[in-house]
Each structure stands twice: as C-alpha cells, then as structure tokens.
Amino acid sequence: MEYIGGGELFEKIAQQKNQVFSEEMARGYMRKLFGALHHMHSQKVVHRDIKPENIMLASNDELKLIDFGLSKRQDGNKKLKTIAGTPYYMAPEVLEGLYDSKCDTWSLGVLLYVFMSGYLPFQGDNRNDVFYKI
C-alpha cells in the first residue's frame, strides 16, 4: 500500500486563512478531482463518499482519492438505490434512493463551495435538517 504523508485535504482547508482557498488553488484541486472522477466513472465505479476526509495530499500537491468502502460498480444505466455517503455531501437523488454516478459530481460541487466559502452549503441541527435543506 502506498504511503501518503501529506495528510487529509480536510486539514489543508482548516489551515487556510478563514478556511478558504484562493481561486487558483481551488481550480487546481478541482481539475485533479474531476480527472479522478472521470477515470472512476469510465470504469463504472461510483465512489459515493467524496469529502475532504477522503482525499489525501501526496507530494507536490498531488491528490489521492481514498476510502472506496462505500463505492459501487454501476451496471450499465441501472440506477443505484442504497442511500450511502456522508450527509453534508449527499446529492438529492441519493436521498431519494435512485441515482447514478452524477452523485459524485454533486459532492465535488459541495467541496468547491467549501473551498470558496469556508463552510458547508447545507447545515442543520441534525441529519434530518441537513437532508431537508439538500
């Protein structure tokens, strides 16, 4: 197994002033993450739990997507039904129980929001509040 010594992307966000990335840094990270998504989805793999804690920083700011424990291989155009993932990053379709690989794109959109604002777009006092807002 490869050793990745740069820590979680979550830690990198927390270290930034106001927990916000510059547009240039956010753009670079998003380009790399969308490249990873493109590769995964071309192999019919849906991650289903993309969040800063599941992205590691390697040498020279390279990103590594980790924790495929909730991932699922999508069979053709058949929709996935199991509600899985971290609530703050879940797409509405996941909550409805009928979704595809686009749920990962939603999660990256939430991540971009965090990069640029320093906070999550959907917050609440409990899981149901967050789900309602999503």
C-alpha positions in Angstrom: 0.0 0.0 0.0 1.3 3.4 -0.9 2.3 5.8 1.9 0.7 9.2 1.5 2.3 11.6 4.0 0.6 14.9 3.2 -2.5 14.4 5.4 -6.1 14.9 4.6 -7.5 17.7 2.4 -9.7 18.5 5.4 -6.5 19.5 7.3 -5.3 21.7 4.4 -8.7 23.5 4.4 -8.5 24.0 8.2 -5.0 25.6 7.9 -6.1 28.2 5.3 -6.9 31.8 6.4 -10.7 31.8 7.0 -10.6 28.2 5.8 -10.9 29.5 2.2 -8.7 28.6 -0.8 -7.7 31.0 -3.5 -9.5 30.6 -6.8 -6.2 29.3 -8.3 -5.7 26.7 -5.7 -9.4 25.6 -5.8 -9.3 25.4 -9.6 -6.1 23.2 -9.5 -7.6 20.8 -6.9 -11.0 20.6 -8.7 -9.3 19.9 -12.0 -7.4 17.0 -10.4 -10.5 15.7 -8.7 -12.6 15.8 -11.8 -9.9 13.9 -13.6 -10.1 11.2 -10.9 -13.9 11.2 -11.2 -13.7 10.9 -15.0 -11.4 7.9 -14.6 -13.5 6.2 -12.0 -16.7 6.7 -13.9 -15.2 5.4 -17.1 -14.6 2.2 -15.2 -18.2 2.3 -14.0 -17.2 2.9 -10.3 -19.3 5.4 -8.2 -17.4 6.5 -5.1 -20.5 7.7 -3.1 -18.5 9.3 -0.2 -16.4 12.1 -1.6 -15.5 14.5 1.1 -12.3 16.3 2.3 -11.5 13.5 4.8 -11.4 11.0 1.9 -8.9 13.0 -0.2 -5.2 12.8 0.8 -2.4 15.1 -0.2 0.7 13.5 -1.6 4.0 15.0 -2.7 3.9 18.2 -4.8 0.2 18.8 -4.1 -1.0 15.7 -5.8 -4.3 14.4 -4.6 -5.3 10.8 -3.9 -9.0 9.8 -3.5 -9.2 7.2 -0.8 -11.8 5.1 1.1 -13.7 3.2 -1.6 -15.6 1.3 1.2 -18.9 2.7 0.0 -18.1 2.6 -3.7 -20.3 0.6 -6.1 -19.9 -0.6 -9.6 -22.7 0.7 -11.7 -24.2 -1.9 -14.1 -24.9 -0.1 -17.3 -27.6 2.5 -16.9 -29.2 0.8 -13.9 -29.7 3.3 -11.1 -28.3 2.7 -7.6 -30.7 2.6 -4.7 -28.8 2.3 -1.5 -28.6 5.5 0.5 -24.9 5.8 1.2 -22.4 8.6 2.0 -21.8 11.5 4.3 -24.9 13.6 4.8 -23.4 17.0 4.1 -22.1 15.9 0.7 -25.0 13.7 -0.5 -26.9 14.5 -3.7 -30.7 14.9 -3.5 -31.0 11.8 -5.8 -29.2 9.7 -3.3 -31.7 10.7 -0.6 -34.5 9.7 -3.0 -32.8 6.3 -3.5 -32.5 6.4 -7.3 -29.2 7.8 -8.6 -26.1 7.2 -10.7 -22.5 8.4 -10.9 -23.6 12.1 -11.1 -24.0 11.9 -7.3 -20.1 12.2 -7.1 -20.2 15.3 -9.2 -22.7 16.9 -6.7 -20.2 16.0 -3.9 -17.4 17.8 -5.8 -19.7 20.8 -6.1 -20.2 20.9 -2.4 -16.5 20.6 -2.0 -15.9 23.5 -4.3 -18.4 25.5 -2.2 -16.4 24.7 0.9 -13.1 25.7 -0.9 -14.5 29.1 -1.8 -16.7 30.0 1.2 -15.1 28.1 4.2 -18.3 26.4 5.2 -20.8 23.8 4.1 -23.8 24.9 2.0 -26.3 22.7 3.8 -26.2 22.7 7.6 -28.6 21.8 10.3 -29.1 20.8 13.9 -29.4 17.1 12.9 -29.3 14.8 10.0 -33.0 15.4 9.0 -32.4 19.1 8.9 -29.5 18.7 6.6 -31.4 16.3 4.4 -34.4 18.7 4.2 -32.1 21.5 3.1 -30.5 19.3 0.4 
